[in-house]
Amino acid sequence: MTSSDTPEGTSSDSTHFGFKDVPVSEKAGLVRGVFDSVAENYDLMNDLMSAGVHRLWKTAMMDWLMPRPGQHLLDVAGGTGDVAFKFLDRINNDGKVTVLDINHAMLSVGQDRALDQGRLNGLQWVNGDAMALPLEDKSVDAYTIAFGIRNVTDIPLALREARRVLKPAGRFMCLEFSTVTTPGLKEFYDFYSFNILPKVGGIIAGDSDSYKYLVESIRQFPNAETFKNMISEAGLGQVKFRKLSGGIAAIHSAWRL
């Protein structure tokens, strides 16, 4: 999932798009193109990138979040609705989720799924940017972002925006692919990611380039400890993380104190 646009005051004229350097002003459009391409096959994409385990990781994030009735969740880069639906199921639909995504195609997928599942209440679908959230200060009880933060052009800015919209004692949670350190698993995961996944994406989804970018974007994302420090620098407190599946992914938790 994606949320990205060119931030004001960016210190560098270039940034990374996978392993390529591109002008900051161009990254948002390039990322948007990737997710326009994979939107209809997004679940398949995550299945291929995680061997199907992404569903268990999202459940683990929800277990740690421990939703409570009456809460308002902002799910950023959540266009397909996976996290929003899990949240509402946990609280028996006694709450609200604002699903925000910069990509219209992803939001359309989520809205169609909600209708197919008869989910008519408690959901608000917003086309918006993680770096300029269209929400009031201190307006949400929880903020989640799953597999989206690595695609943001200015991650520190997005983290500051997360803090801004959280109420005091509000919870921040991020699920993202991380750095594999387990011996043996790292070598296998690298081989699969760079040699098998783009080919499979090309055969099944007809788009090997987008899958190649997604693999490269994971390798450009900071390791769990570095990302923990970035969250702290954004003003959030009690930052912790849990590695999943040998470090293939990680969940980061923090609070607005």
PELINLIN-V88147 format. One record per residue. RES is the residue in one small letter. PSI is psi in degrees with one decimal (none if undefined). NEAR is the number of other ideal C-beta (glycine too) atoms within 10 Angstrom. Layout:
RES PSI NEAR
RES PSI NEAR
This chain:
m 161.4 28
t 149.3 24
s 113.1 30
s 136.7 28
d 166.7 19
t 120.0 17
p 154.3 18
e 147.2 8
g 17.7 6
t 134.8 14
s -19.0 7
s 150.4 8
d -11.9 9
s 160.2 14
t 178.7 19
h 143.1 15
f 95.2 21
g -129.4 19
f 3.8 12
k 148.5 12
d 130.2 11
v 156.9 14
p 140.6 13
v -39.3 16
s -16.0 14
e -16.8 14
k -43.4 22
a -44.8 21
g -38.0 13
l -44.1 16
v -41.5 24
r -38.0 20
g -39.0 15
v -47.8 23
f -24.6 26
d -38.8 15
s -38.8 19
v -1.9 24
a -47.7 22
e -20.0 14
n 26.9 19
y -43.4 20
d -42.0 15
l -41.1 14
m -48.7 25
n -34.3 24
d -44.4 14
l -38.5 22
m -20.1 22
s 6.1 18
a 32.8 12
g -2.5 11
v -9.6 16
h -29.7 24
r -40.2 14
l -37.4 13
w -41.1 22
k -36.3 21
t -40.3 12
a -38.9 16
m -41.7 23
m -36.3 18
d -42.5 12
w -34.7 14
l -37.5 21
m 67.0 9
p 149.2 21
r 147.2 12
p 143.1 10
g -4.3 10
q 153.9 20
h 115.3 17
l 135.7 25
l 114.6 28
d 107.5 29
v 142.2 30
a 34.5 28
g 29.5 30
g -37.1 31
t -9.5 25
g -1.3 25
d -52.8 22
v -40.9 26
a -44.5 27
f -40.9 21
k -42.0 21
f -49.9 24
l -35.1 22
d -36.8 12
r -29.0 19
i 19.2 17
n 39.6 8
n 16.5 16
d 71.6 13
g -167.1 19
k 142.6 20
v 126.5 29
t 113.0 23
v 116.6 27
l 133.1 27
d 144.5 30
i -11.4 27
n 115.8 26
h -38.7 14
a -40.2 16
m -42.3 28
l -38.1 23
s -39.6 16
v -45.9 20
g -42.4 25
q -39.6 17
d -40.7 12
r -41.6 16
a -44.3 20
l -41.9 10
d -32.9 8
q 3.2 10
g 27.3 7
r 98.3 19
l -14.5 9
n 154.0 9
g 2.8 17
l 132.8 19
q 127.6 12
w 122.2 18
v 127.7 17
n 111.0 13
g 175.7 19
d 131.9 22
a -23.9 28
m -1.7 23
a 68.0 13
l 130.5 23
p 51.2 11
l 155.7 18
e 156.8 9
d 142.7 10
k 49.1 13
s -9.2 15
v 151.3 23
d -28.6 18
a 150.6 22
y 124.5 29
t 151.0 27
i 121.8 27
a 117.9 25
f 36.7 28
g -28.0 28
i -30.5 26
r -16.0 23
n -3.5 28
v 137.7 27
t -45.6 24
d 90.8 22
i -44.9 20
p -38.3 14
l -42.7 19
a -37.6 25
l -38.3 27
r -36.6 15
e -38.0 21
a -46.2 28
r -40.5 21
r -43.9 17
v -12.8 20
l 139.9 24
k 158.3 15
p 133.9 8
a 13.7 9
g 154.6 23
r 133.4 23
f 133.0 25
m 134.1 21
c 126.9 25
l 124.3 25
e 151.8 22
f 146.8 24
s -157.2 25
t 117.6 18
v 127.3 22
t -9.9 12
t 122.2 14
p 140.6 8
g -53.3 9
l -40.4 14
k -46.1 15
e -42.4 11
f -43.2 11
y -40.1 19
d -44.3 13
f -46.4 11
y -45.0 15
s -45.2 22
f -23.7 13
n -32.9 10
i -48.0 11
l -49.0 20
p -35.5 21
k -42.9 12
v -41.7 14
g -37.9 25
g -37.8 15
i -48.4 9
i -45.0 13
a -6.1 18
g 27.9 10
d 83.3 17
s -30.8 15
d -41.5 14
s -40.5 21
y -34.7 25
k -43.8 20
y -45.1 23
l -39.3 25
v -45.9 21
e -36.2 17
s -31.8 19
i -42.6 21
r -22.9 15
q -14.9 12
f 142.8 19
p 154.8 16
n 171.5 15
a -39.5 19
e -41.5 11
t -42.6 10
f -35.7 23
k -44.5 18
n -36.6 11
m -39.0 16
i -42.1 24
s -41.5 14
e -22.6 12
a -3.9 20
g 4.8 14
l 151.2 24
g 172.3 12
q 49.1 12
v 128.0 18
k 160.3 12
f 156.2 19
r 127.4 14
k 145.6 17
l 140.6 20
s 51.0 18
g 18.2 15
g 3.1 18
i -35.3 23
a 168.9 27
a 147.4 23
i 129.6 24
h 135.5 23
s 141.2 19
a 170.7 26
w 149.6 16
r 112.2 21
l none 11
